[in-house]
Amino acid sequence: MKSWFSVKNSINNKVELSIHDEIGLWGVSAKDFIEVLDRGLTDISVSIHSPGGSALDGIAMYNALRNHPAKVSVHVEGIAASAASIVAMAGDEITMPEDAFLMIHNPWTMASGESEDLRAVADTLDKMRDSLVNIYQKRTGISGADIESMLNEETWMNGTEALEKGFVTSLKEPVKIAALSQDFAKHFKALPRALSSKFSKIENISTIKEFESYLREEGGFSHTEAKAIVSKSKSFNQREVDDSEDKVKNQIANLLEKLS
């Protein structure tokens, strides 16, 4: 079971699940998730802070929760994007803070092969999109055509907007959790300013130790992972970083040059 997928059992047939990672092969898999959903449970609480990932895993997790006899409470802590937003729709009640984010977009994939192979992939993506439209429409009551438009545009909603549109049932007070890491940001075309600003603190770092602390506190990395990232990042200031590379690489290169 992945380290950012945790299960906390409590008395009276209740379980608390945390999904604070990507969804799918490299994060929280549907298999790991479904295995803990004992049929004897009466209450399931799901905490979500995830950029999403595999739409198929997200749909499987959604269906497992919707078909479970327990009462399901979903709490969006910081972000429920893409496949994570699918899982969130399974809640009998869905809460999120005003300044958290929920994002929906069209399913996408990478494919190779002959023209017929690619046409088949496109047809499959269209069917997956139809499934997503159905899931979001059942939750919100928004028309299918309007949901499709929202998917096409990669729609970001804060808590207030999500409540107004029917994606959540209530707002709640925010809790302190690991911040969205820059690695999460790679999934999105248009990351909201409120989220992207979380990375601005890097400009104020003056030592390697502070950089490691930043990675742990703002990125949610372990002490060992932070050290490994710093070691890897040092390679950036050994060469010129071209304009086509991610902004974070430029920031790291400039930082490490100042600290070396």
CORVENWO-V559999 format. One line per field, one symbol per residue. ss: DSSP state (A for helix, B for strand, O for the rest). psi: psi as a letter, one per 30 degrees, with the letter a starting at -180 (. if undefined). burial: # if it has 16 or more other C-alpha atoms within 10 Angstrom, else .. A space follows every 50 residues. Layout:
ss=???
psi=???
burial=???
This chain:
ss=OOOOBBBBBBOOOBBBBBBOOOBOOOOBOAAAAAAOOOOOOOBBBBBBBB OOBOAAAAAAAAAAAAOOOOBBBBBBBBBBBOAAAAAAOOOOBBBBBOOO BBBBOOOOOOOOOOAAAAAAAAAAAAAAAAAAAAAAAAAAOOOAAAAAAA AAOOBBBBAAAAAAAOOOOBBBOOOOOOOOOAAAAOOOOOOOAAAAAAAA AAAAOOOAAAAAAAAAAAAOOOAAAAAAAAAAAAAAAAOOOOOOOOAAAA AAAAAAAAAO
psi=klfgjlkjkllhhlkkkkjhllkaegcjleeeeeffikffkfkkkjkkik facjeeeeeeeeeeeefkflkkkkjjeekjlbfefeeeffkekjlllegl kkkklkkllkllaleeeeeeeeeeeeeeeeeeeeeeeeefgkleeeeeee eefikkkaeeeeeefgflflllkllklklkleeefffkeikkefefffff fffgkfleeeeeeeeeeffglleeeeeeeeeefffegflkjlfflkeeee eeeeeeeef.
burial=...####......###########..####..#...#...#.######## ################.#.############################### #######.............#...#..###.##.###.##...#..##.# #..#######.##..######......#####............#...#. .#..#.....###########....##..#..##.##...#........# ###.##....
